[in-house]
Amino acid sequence: MDAAPDGRAGAHPVWEDGRGRLTAAPPSSTEAAIESGALGTAAAATLAGLVFGGGAVVHCRLDRRRIDGWGSEWDRVGPDWGHKTG
C-alpha cells in the first residue's frame, strides 16, 4: 500500500521485520490455520513414509537371511533327498 502523502501516522499499516526493513503483512488467522494444517499433514506423511520405508528395509533383510538359511540347509539335505533305503 502507498502511504498517505501527508505522512500521517496510522494512515496505512506498515509491516517491518526484525531489522526494520519493510515486509509483507503477516498472514490472517485463516491463512495461518490452512498453512499449519498443510505443513502438519506433510510432516505426518513424511514420518509415516520413513517408518514404513524402514520397516520394508528390515523386512527385506530378514527375508534375505531366511532364504539364505534355507539354501544352506537344502545344500546339506538335498543330496540325500531322493535316495531309497533298503
C-alpha positions, 0 to 999 in steps of 0.5 A: 500500500502507498502511504498517505502523502501527508505522512500521517501516522496510522494512515496505512499499516506498515509491516517491518521485520526484525531489522526494520526493513519493510515486509509483507503483512503477516498472514490472517488467522485463516491463512495461518490455520490452512498453512499449519494444517498443510505443513502438519499433514506433510510432516505426518506423511513424511514420518509415516513414509520413513517408518514404513520405508524402514520397516520394508528395509528390515523386512527385506533383510530378514527375508534375505537371511531366511532364504539364505538359511534355507539354501544352506540347509537344502545344500546339506539335505538335498543330496540325500533327498531322493535316495531309497533305503533298503 
